[in-house]
Amino acid sequence: MTNNLNYIKKTQSFIKEFEKELDPEKLGEACIELQKVNLKKEHDLRIIIQVRAAALVQWLNLIEMLDEHIEPSFDVSAGVSMKLLSGNKDDGRTSAERDKAAEDHNKKIRNYNMQVSLARIDHQVTPHAKTFIRKNYTGLPSDQLELKTAIEKGLKKTTRVEDFLKLLVHMPHK
């Protein structure tokens, strides 16, 4: 067996790290690991099928993780001011109110940066996932059934499911 299963395990680790730390770059690293999966390096049909299914599940997990954390209403063009409003002591606010305002402002900046990063990663992950599917799933009914089942089980967002179901070759959609 090649390193394919190690790449998949590393992907799982990066996704778990993202869940703990909410560091979008962990999802980028997971994508890099999944791109290393190469079924042509496997020579046993059972292993090929196992690795292909495991890699597909991880691609879908990665996309689902992005969907769970990307705010649909986020507008990058709205931006967020990097400058905190004046903390002038004569502005009528208490020290606690100024501290809360600063904390809220910093939270907005962190969320903005996270949303921008997640959107950038999503623009990388989605095409790579689709390429993996196109390269590794044939029009055979068994391949298409495996793919359809994985998509319907692994993705929750309706528009994403519909988009990925378009990759099916010879099967009618629901």
C-alpha positions as CSV (number, residue, x, y, z in Angstrom):
1,M,0.0,0.0,0.0
2,T,1.2,3.5,-0.8
3,N,1.0,6.7,1.3
4,N,-2.6,7.4,0.2
5,L,-4.2,6.3,3.6
6,N,-1.6,8.4,5.4
7,Y,-2.7,11.5,3.4
8,I,-6.3,10.7,4.3
9,K,-5.4,10.4,8.0
10,K,-3.5,13.7,7.9
11,T,-6.6,15.3,6.2
12,Q,-8.8,14.0,9.1
13,S,-6.3,15.4,11.6
14,F,-6.3,18.8,10.0
15,I,-10.1,18.9,9.9
16,K,-10.2,18.0,13.6
17,E,-7.6,20.7,14.4
18,F,-9.8,23.2,12.5
19,E,-12.8,22.2,14.6
20,K,-10.7,22.9,17.8
21,E,-8.9,26.0,16.8
22,L,-11.1,27.5,14.1
23,D,-7.9,28.2,12.0
24,P,-9.0,28.2,8.4
25,E,-5.5,27.4,7.2
26,K,-6.0,23.9,8.7
27,L,-8.6,23.3,6.0
28,G,-6.2,24.6,3.4
29,E,-3.6,22.0,4.7
30,A,-6.3,19.3,4.6
31,C,-6.9,20.2,0.9
32,I,-3.2,19.9,0.2
33,E,-3.0,16.4,1.8
34,L,-6.1,15.2,-0.2
35,Q,-4.6,16.4,-3.4
36,K,-1.7,14.0,-2.8
37,V,-4.0,11.0,-3.0
38,N,-3.1,9.1,-6.2
39,L,-5.1,6.0,-6.9
40,K,-2.8,5.0,-9.8
41,K,-0.2,4.1,-7.2
42,E,-2.4,1.4,-5.8
43,H,-2.4,-2.0,-7.5
44,D,-4.9,-4.0,-5.5
45,L,-8.5,-3.3,-6.6
46,R,-9.9,-3.7,-3.1
47,I,-7.4,-1.0,-1.8
48,I,-8.2,1.3,-4.8
49,I,-11.9,1.1,-3.9
50,Q,-11.2,1.6,-0.2
51,V,-8.9,4.6,-0.7
52,R,-11.2,6.2,-3.3
53,A,-14.2,6.0,-1.0
54,A,-12.2,7.3,2.0
55,A,-10.8,10.2,0.0
56,L,-14.3,11.1,-1.4
57,V,-15.6,11.1,2.2
58,Q,-12.8,13.5,3.2
59,W,-13.4,15.8,0.3
60,L,-17.1,16.0,1.2
61,N,-16.2,16.4,4.9
62,L,-13.9,19.3,4.0
63,I,-16.6,21.0,1.9
64,E,-19.2,20.4,4.6
65,M,-16.9,22.0,7.2
66,L,-16.6,25.0,5.0
67,D,-20.3,25.2,4.5
68,E,-20.9,25.0,8.2
69,H,-18.6,28.0,8.9
70,I,-19.0,30.2,5.9
71,E,-21.7,32.8,6.7
72,P,-24.0,33.0,3.7
73,S,-24.8,36.7,4.2
74,F,-21.1,37.6,4.4
75,D,-20.1,40.4,2.0
76,V,-16.4,40.9,1.6
77,S,-17.0,44.3,0.0
78,A,-18.7,45.5,3.2
79,G,-15.3,45.3,4.9
80,V,-14.6,46.2,8.5
81,S,-12.8,49.2,9.8
82,M,-9.4,48.2,11.2
83,K,-9.4,51.3,13.3
84,L,-11.1,51.3,16.6
85,L,-13.3,54.2,17.4
86,S,-11.8,56.7,19.7
87,G,-11.2,55.5,23.3
88,N,-11.3,59.1,24.5
89,K,-12.1,59.2,28.2
90,D,-14.3,62.3,27.6
91,D,-16.7,60.4,25.3
92,G,-19.2,59.6,28.1
93,R,-18.5,55.9,28.2
94,T,-17.2,54.0,31.1
95,S,-14.0,52.1,31.0
96,A,-16.0,48.8,30.8
97,E,-18.0,50.1,27.9
98,R,-14.9,51.1,26.0
99,D,-13.3,47.7,26.7
100,K,-16.5,46.0,25.5
101,A,-16.5,48.1,22.3
102,A,-12.9,47.2,21.7
103,E,-13.6,43.5,22.3
104,D,-16.6,43.6,19.9
105,H,-14.5,45.4,17.3
106,N,-11.7,42.9,17.5
107,K,-14.3,40.1,17.2
108,K,-15.6,41.7,14.0
109,I,-12.1,41.9,12.6
110,R,-11.4,38.2,13.4
111,N,-14.7,37.1,11.9
112,Y,-14.1,39.2,8.7
113,N,-10.6,37.7,8.4
114,M,-11.9,34.2,8.9
115,Q,-14.7,34.6,6.4
116,V,-12.3,35.9,3.8
117,S,-9.9,32.9,4.4
118,L,-12.8,30.4,4.3
119,A,-14.1,31.8,1.0
120,R,-10.6,31.7,-0.5
121,I,-10.1,28.1,0.6
122,D,-13.6,27.1,-0.6
123,H,-12.6,28.4,-4.1
124,Q,-9.7,26.0,-4.0
125,V,-11.4,23.0,-2.4
126,T,-14.5,22.8,-4.5
127,P,-12.7,22.5,-7.9
128,H,-10.2,20.0,-6.5
129,A,-13.0,17.8,-5.1
130,K,-14.8,17.9,-8.4
131,T,-11.6,17.0,-10.3
132,F,-11.0,14.0,-7.9
133,I,-14.6,12.8,-8.7
134,R,-14.2,13.2,-12.4
135,K,-10.9,11.5,-12.5
136,N,-11.8,8.6,-10.2
137,Y,-15.4,7.7,-10.8
138,T,-16.6,6.1,-14.0
139,G,-20.0,5.9,-15.5
140,L,-20.4,2.4,-14.2
141,P,-23.7,2.1,-12.2
142,S,-21.8,0.9,-9.1
143,D,-19.4,3.9,-9.2
144,Q,-22.3,6.3,-9.8
145,L,-24.3,4.8,-6.9
146,E,-21.3,5.1,-4.6
147,L,-20.9,8.7,-5.6
148,K,-24.6,9.6,-5.3
149,T,-24.9,8.0,-1.9
150,A,-21.7,9.7,-0.6
151,I,-22.9,13.1,-1.8
152,E,-26.3,12.8,-0.3
153,K,-24.9,11.5,2.9
154,G,-21.9,13.8,3.2
155,L,-23.3,17.2,2.2
156,K,-26.2,19.1,3.9
157,K,-26.5,22.4,2.0
158,T,-29.1,21.8,-0.7
159,T,-27.3,24.0,-3.4
160,R,-24.1,22.2,-2.8
161,V,-25.8,18.8,-3.0
162,E,-27.4,19.8,-6.3
163,D,-24.1,21.1,-7.6
164,F,-22.3,17.9,-6.9
165,L,-25.1,15.7,-8.1
166,K,-24.5,17.3,-11.5
167,L,-21.3,15.2,-11.6
168,L,-23.3,12.0,-11.9
169,V,-23.0,10.6,-15.4
170,H,-25.8,8.1,-16.1
171,M,-28.1,8.2,-13.2
172,P,-31.3,10.2,-12.9
173,H,-31.3,12.8,-10.1
174,K,-33.9,12.7,-7.3
